[in-house]
Amino acid sequence: DGSFRCSVCNFPMCGDSCAAGDIHQLECAVFKRVDFEADIEDLKIVDDHYASILPLRCIQLKEKEFKNWKLFQSFLSHCSERRQANGDLWAYHEEHSVEFVRDMCEYKEQFSEEEIHQMLGIMSVNSLEIELNEGYGEEMGFYPVFANINHSCLSNAKPVKMKDKS
């Protein structure tokens, strides 16, 4: 129901196990370092604070799993096409992902605006939406093999979901 909050960064969590989990700890350590606490009031709307999570996890990938980072970086981001196609979304990410990560999270010296937009683009262009049960938000999955099979700028593969979600 969103009533449990991480004691460090104040993001809503399922419980202690999620707050202490390896995945959340990637961004939580950054928020602790810069003394940031999320202020998310309504869980039914997508809060702007969530826009920082993806680039922070990508940065952690570079810092902790460089081989996987290099694989991730080998995918196209289509930055110029995305900027032209949806200027409003680009501006949203510029403010709530790029500027937040570079300024608030103090990564300005390590990552350019373009590099953070590339991270967002790689995920946007090459990921699949993962269907979650109601109340669990939205999620994307990056599957490099599928992204390569499917990528020719025109989809040539399609995931099929059965009614039982198998």
C-alpha positions as CSV (number, residue, x, y, z in Angstrom):
1,D,0.0,0.0,0.0
2,G,3.1,2.3,0.0
3,S,3.0,3.0,3.7
4,F,6.5,1.4,4.2
5,R,9.3,3.8,3.4
6,C,13.0,3.2,3.2
7,S,14.6,4.6,6.3
8,V,17.5,6.1,4.4
9,C,16.0,7.7,1.2
10,N,12.2,7.7,2.0
11,F,11.2,6.0,-1.2
12,P,8.1,3.7,-0.9
13,M,9.1,0.1,-0.6
14,C,7.3,-3.3,-0.1
15,G,9.1,-3.8,3.2
16,D,12.4,-4.3,4.9
17,S,13.6,-6.9,2.4
18,C,13.1,-4.6,-0.6
19,A,14.7,-1.6,1.2
20,A,17.7,-3.7,2.1
21,G,17.9,-5.5,-1.2
22,D,20.9,-5.2,-3.5
23,I,19.0,-3.5,-6.3
24,H,17.5,-0.7,-4.2
25,Q,20.9,-0.2,-2.4
26,L,22.4,1.0,-5.7
27,E,20.4,4.2,-5.7
28,C,19.9,4.4,-2.0
29,A,23.7,4.7,-1.4
30,V,23.8,7.7,-3.7
31,F,20.8,9.4,-2.1
32,K,22.4,8.8,1.3
33,R,25.7,10.3,0.1
34,V,24.0,13.5,-1.1
35,D,21.5,13.7,1.8
36,F,18.4,13.4,-0.4
37,E,15.0,12.1,0.8
38,A,12.1,11.5,-1.6
39,D,8.8,13.2,-0.8
40,I,6.3,11.0,-2.6
41,E,2.7,11.6,-1.4
42,D,0.4,10.0,-4.0
43,L,1.4,6.5,-5.1
44,K,-1.3,6.6,-7.8
45,I,0.7,9.1,-9.9
46,V,4.2,8.8,-11.3
47,D,6.3,11.0,-9.1
48,D,9.2,13.0,-10.7
49,H,11.7,11.5,-8.3
50,Y,11.4,8.1,-9.9
51,A,13.0,9.5,-13.1
52,S,16.4,9.5,-11.4
53,I,16.4,5.7,-10.6
54,L,17.2,4.4,-14.1
55,P,20.3,6.6,-14.8
56,L,21.5,6.0,-11.3
57,R,21.3,2.2,-11.8
58,C,23.1,2.6,-15.2
59,I,25.9,4.6,-13.5
60,Q,26.2,1.8,-10.9
61,L,26.4,-0.7,-13.7
62,K,29.4,1.2,-15.1
63,E,31.1,1.4,-11.7
64,K,30.4,-2.2,-10.5
65,E,30.1,-4.3,-13.7
66,F,32.2,-2.7,-16.4
67,K,31.9,-5.7,-18.8
68,N,28.1,-5.5,-18.7
69,W,28.3,-1.7,-19.0
70,K,30.3,-2.1,-22.2
71,L,27.7,-4.5,-23.6
72,F,24.9,-2.0,-22.6
73,Q,26.8,0.8,-24.3
74,S,26.9,-1.2,-27.6
75,F,23.2,-0.6,-28.1
76,L,21.7,2.3,-30.0
77,S,20.0,5.1,-28.1
78,H,18.5,7.1,-31.1
79,C,18.9,10.3,-29.1
80,S,18.3,12.7,-31.9
81,E,15.3,10.8,-33.2
82,R,13.8,10.6,-29.7
83,R,14.4,14.3,-29.1
84,Q,12.6,15.3,-32.3
85,A,9.8,12.8,-31.9
86,N,8.8,13.7,-28.4
87,G,10.2,17.1,-27.2
88,D,8.0,17.1,-24.1
89,L,9.4,13.7,-22.9
90,W,12.9,14.8,-23.7
91,A,12.5,18.0,-21.7
92,Y,11.0,16.0,-18.8
93,H,14.0,13.7,-18.8
94,E,16.3,16.6,-19.1
95,E,14.9,18.1,-15.9
96,H,14.1,15.1,-13.8
97,S,16.7,12.6,-14.9
98,V,19.7,14.4,-16.4
99,E,19.8,17.6,-14.3
100,F,18.8,15.8,-11.1
101,V,21.5,13.1,-11.5
102,R,24.2,15.6,-12.5
103,D,23.4,18.3,-10.0
104,M,21.6,16.8,-7.0
105,C,23.4,13.5,-7.1
106,E,26.7,15.2,-7.9
107,Y,27.7,13.3,-11.1
108,K,28.2,16.5,-13.2
109,E,32.0,15.8,-13.4
110,Q,31.7,12.2,-14.4
111,F,28.7,12.2,-16.8
112,S,27.7,14.6,-19.5
113,E,24.1,15.4,-20.3
114,E,24.5,13.5,-23.6
115,E,25.8,10.4,-21.7
116,I,22.8,10.3,-19.4
117,H,20.4,10.8,-22.3
118,Q,22.1,7.9,-24.0
119,M,21.5,5.7,-21.0
120,L,17.8,6.6,-21.0
121,G,17.6,6.0,-24.8
122,I,19.3,2.6,-24.7
123,M,16.7,1.5,-22.2
124,S,13.8,3.1,-24.1
125,V,14.8,1.7,-27.5
126,N,15.9,-1.8,-26.5
127,S,13.7,-2.8,-23.6
128,L,10.5,-4.6,-23.1
129,E,7.7,-3.7,-20.8
130,I,7.3,-6.2,-18.0
131,E,3.7,-6.8,-17.0
132,L,3.3,-6.6,-13.2
133,N,0.3,-7.2,-11.0
134,E,-1.9,-4.2,-10.2
135,G,-0.4,-1.9,-7.6
136,Y,3.2,-2.8,-8.4
137,G,4.0,0.0,-10.8
138,E,5.6,-0.2,-14.2
139,E,8.8,-2.0,-15.1
140,M,11.0,-2.5,-18.1
141,G,13.5,-5.3,-18.8
142,F,16.7,-5.0,-20.9
143,Y,17.4,-8.4,-22.6
144,P,20.4,-7.9,-24.8
145,V,19.9,-11.1,-26.9
146,F,16.2,-10.3,-27.6
147,A,17.2,-6.6,-28.3
148,N,19.7,-7.8,-31.0
149,I,17.2,-10.3,-32.5
150,N,14.5,-7.7,-32.6
151,H,16.6,-4.7,-33.7
152,S,16.7,-3.6,-37.3
153,C,14.9,-0.3,-36.7
154,L,11.8,-2.2,-37.8
155,S,10.6,-4.8,-35.4
156,N,11.2,-8.3,-36.7
157,A,10.3,-10.3,-33.5
158,K,7.4,-10.0,-31.1
159,P,7.0,-11.3,-27.6
160,V,3.9,-13.3,-27.1
161,K,2.2,-13.5,-23.7
162,M,-0.3,-16.2,-23.0
163,K,-3.4,-15.6,-20.8
164,D,-1.6,-17.4,-17.9
165,K,1.3,-15.0,-18.4
166,S,3.7,-17.7,-19.4
